[in-house]
């Protein structure tokens, strides 16, 4: 019986800024509405024209997985 050990090489960490097309939100209603989200503002819409915006990107990578995190927009994750 032979035993195999599958291990990975060292992981990599990269931090950089990159430009992405972004649909920004419209201005918030300055008067908070009483309800589930009180006391936070409500954004009722977004623009229909994208604009190129520079975002900070954190990329974690090993032999099997690459994870891209956008910390400036709430830690949105993207894996490939």
Short mmCIF file of the C-alpha atoms (twelve columns), coordinates in Angstrom:
data_MODEL
# 
_entry.id   MODEL 
# 
loop_
_atom_site.group_PDB 
_atom_site.id 
_atom_site.type_symbol 
_atom_site.label_atom_id 
_atom_site.label_alt_id 
_atom_site.label_comp_id 
_atom_site.label_asym_id 
_atom_site.label_seq_id 
_atom_site.Cartn_x 
_atom_site.Cartn_y 
_atom_site.Cartn_z 
_atom_site.pdbx_PDB_model_num 
ATOM 1  C CA . UNK A 1  0.000   0.000  0.000   1 
ATOM 2  C CA . UNK A 2  1.528   3.299  -1.010  1 
ATOM 3  C CA . UNK A 3  0.748   6.580  0.697   1 
ATOM 4  C CA . UNK A 4  0.602   9.844  -1.195  1 
ATOM 5  C CA . UNK A 5  0.870   13.220 0.374   1 
ATOM 6  C CA . UNK A 6  -0.739  16.058 -1.539  1 
ATOM 7  C CA . UNK A 7  0.450   19.341 -0.197  1 
ATOM 8  C CA . UNK A 8  0.456   22.780 -1.648  1 
ATOM 9  C CA . UNK A 9  3.247   25.232 -2.189  1 
ATOM 10 C CA . UNK A 10 3.367   28.475 -0.276  1 
ATOM 11 C CA . UNK A 11 0.464   30.874 -0.620  1 
ATOM 12 C CA . UNK A 12 0.760   34.299 -2.196  1 
ATOM 13 C CA . UNK A 13 -0.671  37.618 -1.136  1 
ATOM 14 C CA . UNK A 14 -0.910  40.645 -3.460  1 
ATOM 15 C CA . UNK A 15 -2.306  44.095 -2.799  1 
ATOM 16 C CA . UNK A 16 -2.792  46.580 -5.639  1 
ATOM 17 C CA . UNK A 17 -5.217  49.056 -7.177  1 
ATOM 18 C CA . UNK A 18 -7.096  48.362 -10.386 1 
ATOM 19 C CA . UNK A 19 -9.650  50.201 -12.519 1 
ATOM 20 C CA . UNK A 20 -13.164 48.760 -12.874 1 
ATOM 21 C CA . UNK A 21 -16.344 50.038 -14.483 1 
ATOM 22 C CA . UNK A 22 -18.605 51.061 -11.611 1 
ATOM 23 C CA . UNK A 23 -22.291 52.004 -11.483 1 
ATOM 24 C CA . UNK A 24 -22.499 54.476 -8.621  1 
ATOM 25 C CA . UNK A 25 -25.552 54.971 -6.422  1 
ATOM 26 C CA . UNK A 26 -27.627 58.112 -6.583  1 
ATOM 27 C CA . UNK A 27 -27.562 60.507 -3.651  1 
ATOM 28 C CA . UNK A 28 -29.156 59.216 -0.483  1 
ATOM 29 C CA . UNK A 29 -32.456 60.544 0.799   1 
ATOM 30 C CA . UNK A 30 -31.278 63.002 3.507   1 
ATOM 31 C CA . UNK A 31 -34.269 62.185 5.723   1 
ATOM 32 C CA . UNK A 32 -34.084 58.653 7.143   1 
ATOM 33 C CA . UNK A 33 -37.309 56.669 6.804   1 
ATOM 34 C CA . UNK A 34 -38.628 54.933 9.930   1 
ATOM 35 C CA . UNK A 35 -38.725 51.193 9.445   1 
ATOM 36 C CA . UNK A 36 -36.359 48.240 9.141   1 
ATOM 37 C CA . UNK A 37 -33.302 50.252 8.126   1 
ATOM 38 C CA . UNK A 38 -33.716 53.255 10.455  1 
ATOM 39 C CA . UNK A 39 -31.474 55.268 11.199  1 
ATOM 40 C CA . UNK A 40 -29.597 54.520 7.970   1 
ATOM 41 C CA . UNK A 41 -30.134 56.346 4.697   1 
ATOM 42 C CA . UNK A 42 -31.846 54.732 1.756   1 
ATOM 43 C CA . UNK A 43 -30.425 54.732 -1.759  1 
ATOM 44 C CA . UNK A 44 -33.307 54.618 -4.218  1 
ATOM 45 C CA . UNK A 45 -31.382 54.275 -7.461  1 
ATOM 46 C CA . UNK A 46 -28.130 54.152 -9.300  1 
ATOM 47 C CA . UNK A 47 -26.712 55.762 -12.385 1 
ATOM 48 C CA . UNK A 48 -27.163 54.147 -15.766 1 
ATOM 49 C CA . UNK A 49 -23.795 55.309 -17.071 1 
ATOM 50 C CA . UNK A 50 -20.734 53.448 -15.769 1 
ATOM 51 C CA . UNK A 51 -17.618 55.299 -14.773 1 
ATOM 52 C CA . UNK A 52 -14.120 53.915 -14.466 1 
ATOM 53 C CA . UNK A 53 -13.031 53.951 -10.839 1 
ATOM 54 C CA . UNK A 54 -9.843  52.796 -9.153  1 
ATOM 55 C CA . UNK A 55 -10.366 50.243 -6.335  1 
ATOM 56 C CA . UNK A 56 -7.989  48.639 -3.867  1 
ATOM 57 C CA . UNK A 57 -7.719  44.880 -4.513  1 
ATOM 58 C CA . UNK A 58 -6.378  42.144 -2.224  1 
ATOM 59 C CA . UNK A 59 -5.603  38.839 -3.956  1 
ATOM 60 C CA . UNK A 60 -4.984  35.578 -2.073  1 
ATOM 61 C CA . UNK A 61 -3.719  32.649 -4.125  1 
ATOM 62 C CA . UNK A 62 -2.501  29.100 -3.686  1 
ATOM 63 C CA . UNK A 63 -2.159  26.124 -6.061  1 
ATOM 64 C CA . UNK A 64 -5.897  25.440 -6.091  1 
ATOM 65 C CA . UNK A 65 -7.701  28.710 -5.543  1 
ATOM 66 C CA . UNK A 66 -7.505  32.450 -6.224  1 
ATOM 67 C CA . UNK A 67 -9.630  34.803 -4.127  1 
ATOM 68 C CA . UNK A 68 -9.990  38.484 -4.987  1 
ATOM 69 C CA . UNK A 69 -11.317 40.809 -2.268  1 
ATOM 70 C CA . UNK A 70 -12.440 44.421 -2.688  1 
ATOM 71 C CA . UNK A 71 -12.110 45.895 0.850   1 
ATOM 72 C CA . UNK A 72 -13.202 49.421 -0.074  1 
ATOM 73 C CA . UNK A 73 -16.659 48.250 -1.157  1 
ATOM 74 C CA . UNK A 74 -17.502 46.089 1.841   1 
ATOM 75 C CA . UNK A 75 -15.182 43.135 1.293   1 
ATOM 76 C CA . UNK A 76 -16.909 41.839 -1.858  1 
ATOM 77 C CA . UNK A 77 -15.282 38.520 -2.803  1 
ATOM 78 C CA . UNK A 78 -14.642 36.985 -6.181  1 
ATOM 79 C CA . UNK A 79 -13.052 33.548 -6.647  1 
ATOM 80 C CA . UNK A 80 -11.663 31.816 -9.678  1 
# 
